[in-house]
Amino acid sequence: MSTQTEHMQRDVHMTGKDLMGMVQLRPQDVGKYAIVPGPKERLDGLMKKIENPVKNFSFMEYTMYTGTYLGVKVTGINGGRFAADTSITTEILCSAQVQYLIRIGSCGALRGDIKIGDLIVATGCVRGDGVTPYYVASDFETKPDAKLTSTISKIAQNAIAPMGNKVHEGKIWTTDAILRETKEHVNKAVDNGAIGVDMVSSAFLTIAQLYKIPAVSILAVSDNIMTGEMGFMNPDYYMSEGSLITIALNLIKQLEGK
């Protein structure tokens, strides 16, 4: 029996372009903008606002559509609920050469004064996920696009103020272990500047940053880790979650000067 160690000779087994080939996606098939919710239900709501959506592909749990909004080509995909699957869909979108990435998701609050139904616009990330260490060094600073962040924050303020909620800006702690949001880990994230926690933003924003594609992440607050409040069934959360689609589309409208 041979005891010789065999080593991989290729640089990488599979790339984002390889994934594009697997789902038969071409750069000309996608829009200038990609709006990326997590669950398919949120994607379905988005597609009701998009004109003539055409299914690009359906692969495993992900489905991508492309249509138009005010004459602008827009793609939507349920881009993952966790860092690992988000990295797959983000790689596909970046390899397909979309020009802007807009994440509409949910998060828990890491400040007592942030209420259920408020929105948080990510200004950076505390990377606690297991994906990004394979992409960047530990001292890499993950950041969204500054212009998109400022613009969507103002749009969100106008959209959510009539509902009695607020928009907050700050870092998002991304973790893979939702059932290990213990005092030790939470307090460390807070000490590093995090005001919210999710399972997506760091992978999404880091990969976009490496591809030099402007990206932003805006999140509806579903619960508060500091107070222990659970708001997943709270109408305020569902109202704010629903507003994210309109906010993302208004961002496109403003960027296009329409």
C-alpha positions in Angstrom: 0.0 0.0 0.0 1.3 3.4 -1.0 2.1 5.9 1.8 2.9 8.7 -0.6 1.1 12.0 0.2 -0.9 13.4 -2.8 -1.2 17.1 -3.1 -3.6 19.3 -5.1 -1.9 20.9 -8.1 -4.6 23.4 -9.2 -4.9 26.8 -7.4 -8.6 26.3 -6.7 -11.1 23.6 -7.2 -14.1 25.8 -8.2 -14.5 29.6 -8.8 -17.4 32.0 -9.1 -17.1 31.8 -12.8 -17.3 28.0 -12.6 -20.6 28.4 -10.6 -21.9 30.7 -13.3 -21.2 28.1 -15.9 -23.0 25.4 -13.8 -26.2 27.5 -13.7 -25.7 28.7 -17.3 -25.6 32.4 -16.3 -23.9 35.0 -18.5 -23.0 38.6 -17.6 -25.5 40.0 -20.0 -28.3 38.1 -18.2 -28.0 40.1 -14.9 -29.0 43.6 -14.1 -26.9 46.7 -13.2 -28.3 46.4 -9.7 -28.7 43.2 -7.6 -31.1 43.3 -4.6 -30.3 40.4 -2.3 -32.8 39.3 0.4 -32.4 36.2 2.5 -35.6 34.2 2.4 -37.4 33.4 -0.8 -40.6 35.0 0.6 -38.8 38.4 0.6 -37.6 37.7 -2.9 -41.2 36.9 -4.0 -42.3 40.3 -2.6 -39.5 42.0 -4.5 -40.6 40.4 -7.8 -44.0 41.9 -7.4 -42.4 45.3 -7.8 -40.2 44.3 -10.8 -41.5 44.5 -14.3 -41.4 41.4 -16.5 -39.1 39.3 -14.2 -37.5 36.3 -16.0 -36.0 33.4 -14.0 -32.3 33.2 -14.6 -31.8 30.0 -12.8 -33.0 27.9 -9.8 -30.1 26.0 -8.2 -30.4 24.2 -4.8 -32.3 26.6 -2.6 -31.5 29.7 -4.7 -33.5 31.4 -7.4 -32.5 34.4 -9.5 -34.8 36.6 -11.5 -34.0 39.6 -13.7 -36.4 42.3 -14.8 -36.7 46.1 -15.0 -37.6 48.8 -12.6 -38.3 52.3 -14.1 -36.5 51.0 -17.2 -33.4 49.9 -15.3 -32.3 46.3 -15.4 -32.5 44.8 -11.8 -31.7 41.3 -10.6 -33.1 39.7 -7.4 -31.9 36.5 -5.7 -32.6 35.0 -2.3 -28.9 35.3 -1.5 -28.5 33.1 1.6 -29.4 33.1 5.3 -25.9 32.3 6.5 -22.3 33.3 5.7 -21.6 30.1 3.9 -24.4 30.1 1.4 -24.2 33.9 1.1 -20.6 33.6 -0.1 -21.8 31.3 -2.9 -24.5 33.6 -4.3 -22.3 36.7 -3.8 -19.5 35.1 -5.7 -22.0 34.4 -8.5 -23.2 37.9 -8.6 -19.7 39.4 -8.5 -18.5 37.1 -11.2 -21.5 38.0 -13.3 -20.3 41.6 -13.1 -23.3 43.3 -11.5 -22.4 46.9 -10.7 -24.2 47.4 -7.4 -25.1 45.0 -4.6 -27.9 45.8 -2.1 -28.5 43.4 0.8 -31.9 43.7 2.6 -32.0 41.5 5.7 -32.7 41.2 9.4 -30.7 41.4 12.5 -30.7 41.4 16.3 -29.9 44.7 18.2 -26.9 45.0 20.4 -28.0 48.2 22.1 -30.9 48.6 24.5 -32.3 51.7 22.9 -32.7 50.0 19.5 -36.3 48.9 19.1 -38.0 46.0 17.3 -38.8 47.4 13.8 -35.9 49.9 13.7 -33.5 49.6 10.8 -29.7 49.3 11.0 -27.5 50.3 8.1 -24.1 48.6 8.3 -21.1 50.9 8.3 -18.7 48.0 8.8 -18.5 44.5 10.3 -17.1 42.6 13.3 -16.3 39.4 11.5 -17.2 36.4 13.6 -18.1 34.1 10.7 -16.2 31.1 9.4 -16.1 32.2 5.8 -14.2 35.4 5.6 -11.0 34.1 7.2 -10.5 32.1 4.0 -10.7 35.4 2.0 -8.9 38.0 4.0 -6.5 38.4 6.9 -7.7 39.0 10.5 -6.9 42.7 10.3 -8.8 43.3 7.1 -11.4 46.1 7.6 -14.7 45.1 6.0 -16.6 48.2 4.8 -19.7 48.9 2.6 -19.6 51.6 -0.1 -19.7 55.0 1.6 -22.0 56.7 -1.0 -24.5 53.8 -1.0 -24.5 53.7 2.8 -25.1 57.4 3.2 -27.8 57.5 0.5 -29.8 54.5 1.7 -29.7 55.7 5.2 -31.4 59.0 4.2 -33.9 57.1 2.1 -34.7 54.7 5.0 -35.1 57.6 7.5 -37.9 59.1 5.3 -39.5 55.7 4.7 -39.6 54.5 8.3 -40.2 57.7 10.3 -44.0 57.7 9.7 -44.1 54.2 11.3 -42.4 55.6 14.5 -39.2 53.7 14.0 -35.6 54.9 13.6 -32.6 54.2 11.4 -29.3 53.5 13.1 -25.8 53.3 11.6 -23.1 51.1 12.9 -21.1 47.9 12.7 -22.7 44.5 12.4 -21.3 41.5 14.1 -21.7 38.5 11.9 -21.7 35.1 13.6 -22.4 31.5 12.4 -23.5 30.3 15.8 -26.9 31.9 16.6 -27.3 29.7 19.6 -23.9 30.7 21.0 -24.7 34.4 21.3 -23.4 34.2 24.9 -22.5 37.1 27.2 -18.8 36.5 26.5 -19.1 36.7 22.7 -21.8 39.4 22.7 -19.9 41.8 25.0 -16.7 41.3 22.9 -18.6 42.2 19.7 -20.1 45.3 21.4 -16.6 46.3 22.7 -15.5 46.1 19.0 -18.2 48.6 18.0 -21.1 46.3 16.9 -24.6 47.6 17.3 -26.3 44.7 15.6 -25.8 41.0 14.9 -26.6 38.9 11.8 -25.3 35.8 10.0 -24.6 37.4 6.5 -23.3 40.9 6.2 -19.6 40.3 6.7 -19.4 37.6 4.0 -21.5 39.7 1.6 -19.6 42.9 2.1 -16.2 41.4 2.3 -16.5 39.5 -1.0 -18.1 42.6 -2.7 -15.2 44.7 -1.4 -12.6 42.2 -2.8 -14.3 42.4 -6.2 -14.5 46.2 -6.0 -18.2 46.2 -6.4 -20.1 48.9 -4.4 -22.3 47.2 -1.8 -24.6 48.1 1.1 -26.4 46.1 3.8 -29.6 47.4 5.5 -31.3 45.3 8.2 -34.7 45.2 10.0 -34.4 44.6 13.7 -36.1 41.4 14.7 -35.0 41.0 18.3 -32.8 42.6 21.0 -30.0 40.6 22.4 -29.3 43.1 25.2 -32.9 43.2 26.6 -33.9 39.7 25.6 -36.9 40.9 23.6 -38.0 38.6 20.8 -39.9 40.3 18.0 -40.1 37.8 15.2 -43.9 37.9 15.5 -44.0 41.6 16.2 -46.0 43.6 13.6 -43.4 46.4 13.8 -40.8 43.9 12.5 -42.9 42.8 9.6 -43.7 46.4 8.7 -40.1 47.3 8.7 -39.0 44.2 6.9 -41.6 45.0 4.2 -40.3 48.5 3.8 -36.8 47.3 2.9 -38.0 46.4 -0.7 -39.3 49.9 -1.2 -36.1 51.4 0.3 -33.9 49.4 -2.0 -35.9 50.3 -5.1 -35.8 54.0 -4.1 -32.1 53.8 -3.8 -31.9 52.6 -7.4 -34.3 55.3 -8.4 -32.2 58.0 -6.8 -28.9 56.6 -8.1 -30.4 56.7 -11.6 -31.7 60.2 -11.2 -35.3 59.2 -11.8 
